[in-house]
Amino acid sequence: MEQSNREIAVAVGLMRMARSLLDREGQTHGAARLQQAIDTTLEERPLAPGEEVEPGQACLIAGIPLGGSPDGASITYLDATAKSLRR
């Protein structure tokens, strides 16, 4: 997966997690706005099958300091680590 697609997949996963938290707390307007943002993002840049990131994984990826690597090497490493943990 290209780095830019990976970042979009992580962003969409984070928005899905936030939407679910808002739904759980009865914040329907905020959840609806996030759903609109998700739909708009995926309309502009659709993700291929297998490129989506589960909301929990997105939180993990975003929550771990990635060392500011401009080439995305840290995200690639974290991605490989997450895949090996799922096995």
C-alpha positions as CSV (number, residue, x, y, z in Angstrom):
1,M,0.0,0.0,0.0
2,E,1.3,3.5,-0.9
3,Q,2.2,5.7,2.1
4,S,-0.5,8.3,1.3
5,N,-3.2,5.6,1.1
6,R,-1.9,4.2,4.4
7,E,-2.3,7.6,6.1
8,I,-5.8,8.0,4.7
9,A,-6.7,4.5,5.9
10,V,-5.4,5.4,9.4
11,A,-7.3,8.7,9.4
12,V,-10.5,7.0,8.4
13,G,-10.0,4.4,11.1
14,L,-9.6,7.1,13.7
15,M,-12.7,8.9,12.5
16,R,-14.6,5.6,12.7
17,M,-13.4,5.1,16.3
18,A,-14.4,8.7,17.2
19,R,-17.8,8.2,15.6
20,S,-18.4,5.1,17.5
21,L,-17.5,6.8,20.8
22,L,-19.9,9.7,20.0
23,D,-22.6,7.3,19.1
24,R,-22.2,5.5,22.4
25,E,-22.6,8.8,24.3
26,G,-25.7,9.8,22.3
27,Q,-23.9,12.6,20.4
28,T,-25.8,11.9,17.2
29,H,-25.0,15.3,15.5
30,G,-21.2,14.9,16.0
31,A,-21.4,11.3,14.9
32,A,-23.3,12.2,11.8
33,R,-20.7,14.9,10.9
34,L,-17.9,12.4,11.3
35,Q,-19.8,9.9,9.0
36,Q,-20.1,12.7,6.4
37,A,-16.3,13.3,6.7
38,I,-15.6,9.6,6.3
39,D,-17.9,9.4,3.3
40,T,-16.3,12.5,1.7
41,T,-12.8,11.2,2.3
42,L,-13.5,7.8,0.8
43,E,-15.3,9.4,-2.2
44,E,-12.2,11.5,-2.9
45,R,-9.7,8.7,-2.3
46,P,-11.3,5.2,-2.2
47,L,-9.4,2.5,-0.5
48,A,-8.9,-0.8,-2.2
49,P,-10.0,-4.0,-0.5
50,G,-7.5,-4.9,2.2
51,E,-6.3,-1.3,2.6
52,E,-8.7,-0.3,5.3
53,V,-7.4,-0.1,8.9
54,E,-9.5,-1.3,11.8
55,P,-10.4,1.5,14.2
56,G,-8.5,-0.1,17.1
57,Q,-5.4,-0.5,14.9
58,A,-5.6,3.1,13.8
59,C,-5.6,4.2,17.4
60,L,-2.5,2.1,18.0
61,I,-0.7,3.4,15.0
62,A,-1.5,7.0,15.8
63,G,-0.8,6.6,19.5
64,I,2.7,5.2,19.2
65,P,5.4,7.9,18.5
66,L,6.7,7.3,15.1
67,G,9.9,9.2,15.4
68,G,9.0,11.9,12.8
69,S,10.3,9.8,10.0
70,P,9.5,11.8,6.9
71,D,9.8,8.7,4.6
72,G,7.2,6.8,6.6
73,A,9.6,4.0,7.6
74,S,8.3,3.9,11.1
75,I,4.7,3.4,9.9
76,T,5.9,0.6,7.6
77,Y,7.7,-1.0,10.5
78,L,4.7,-0.6,12.8
79,D,2.5,-2.0,10.0
80,A,4.6,-5.1,9.7
81,T,4.6,-5.5,13.5
82,A,0.8,-5.3,13.7
83,K,0.5,-7.9,11.0
84,S,2.8,-10.3,12.8
85,L,0.9,-9.8,16.1
86,R,-2.4,-10.8,14.4
87,R,-1.0,-14.2,13.3
